[in-house]
Amino acid sequence: MQVEIAPMTVNDLNEVVDIEHNSFSFPWSRNSFYGEIRENRYAYYIVARSKDDGRIIGYGGIWVLFDEGHITTLAVHPLYRQAGAGSFLLDHMLKKAHTKGARQVFLEVRDSNQTARGLYEKFKFKEIGRRKNYYYNEDALVMVYSFTSV
Ligand SMILES: CC(C)(COP(=O)(O)OP(=O)(O)OC[C@H]1O[C@@H](n2cnc3c(N)ncnc32)[C@H](O)[C@@H]1OP(=O)(O)O)[C@@H](O)C(=O)NCCC(=O)NCCS
């Protein structure tokens, strides 16, 4: 399947929220996404769209403040996982952060989320710490990607 990346718009939010609900146990609301794409000047949100039927198959978000990036979300529709879309979105966000001057990109990931951890490790993110009970009942691992080390 051919996939293209585009900035997330308000018109995308129904599909995005649907994927969100199929991906996270504490999903973000439509308003959260709306605020991010309309009101947060440091935020960059993208969707991955099938070129075949125009359907959104995944999305990601990153904040870039000065020389630091912070990935806030990343998800791929369950039907389209393990086909490279997550990598495509992550690669695009890292390149954007680099272009905007970031030297490092941080993220939090659930300790038990082996799938996402596998993806981040493949991209050479390094584990640098742990936030106790960040997800109410579970720790977050804090990971960092450094542009200088690649
Ligand atoms: C994490 C997620 C975005 C990955 O998306 P994806 O499109 O399936 O990812 P890719 O196909 O690009 O896979 C990239 C790498 O992720 C890892 N990975 C993907 N699926 C995996 C699985 N089921 N088990 C272990 N590792 C897996 C592998 O390292 C894989 O690399 P490989 O194909 O060379 O083995 C997707 O599983 C998802 O949306 N999960 C639910 C939401 C979530 O947890 N988001 C991350 C929050 S921090």
The ligand as a Gaussian input file, in Angstrom:
#p B3LYP/6-31G(d) Opt

LIG

0 1
 C        3.611000       1.067000      18.054000
 C        2.941000       1.168000      16.680000
 C        2.708000       2.645000      16.350000
 C        3.852000       0.537000      15.624000
 O        3.266000       0.758000      14.349000
 P        3.554000      -0.243000      13.128000
 O        3.028000       0.423000      11.900000
 O        3.035000      -1.580000      13.440000
 O        5.153000      -0.255000      13.132000
 P        6.125000      -0.810000      11.961000
 O        5.381000      -1.720000      11.056000
 O        6.784000       0.374000      11.347000
 O        7.161000      -1.651000      12.810000
 C        8.371000      -1.090000      13.192000
 C        9.041000      -1.891000      14.292000
 O        8.212000      -1.921000      15.455000
 C        8.445000      -3.148000      16.128000
 N        7.205000      -3.900000      16.134000
 C        6.091000      -3.658000      15.392000
 N        5.132000      -4.554000      15.707000
 C        5.664000      -5.375000      16.646000
 C        5.158000      -6.473000      17.390000
 N        3.914000      -6.914000      17.230000
 N        5.982000      -7.034000      18.315000
 C        7.243000      -6.566000      18.504000
 N        7.764000      -5.523000      17.836000
 C        6.993000      -4.940000      16.920000
 C        9.516000      -3.878000      15.370000
 O       10.777000      -3.477000      15.884000
 C        9.305000      -3.327000      13.982000
 O       10.443000      -3.410000      13.215000
 P       10.605000      -4.651000      12.170000
 O        9.421000      -4.594000      11.275000
 O       11.893000      -4.346000      11.489000
 O       10.627000      -5.868000      13.016000
 C        1.589000       0.385000      16.665000
 O        1.816000      -0.932000      17.120000
 C        0.483000       1.021000      17.507000
 O       -0.245000       1.889000      17.038000
 N        0.352000       0.561000      18.777000
 C       -0.701000       1.082000      19.664000
 C       -0.412000       2.503000      20.087000
 C        0.948000       2.629000      20.768000
 O        1.324000       1.824000      21.595000
 N        1.662000       3.708000      20.414000
 C        2.957000       4.024000      20.983000
 C        2.771000       4.847000      22.210000
 S        4.334000       5.216000      23.005000

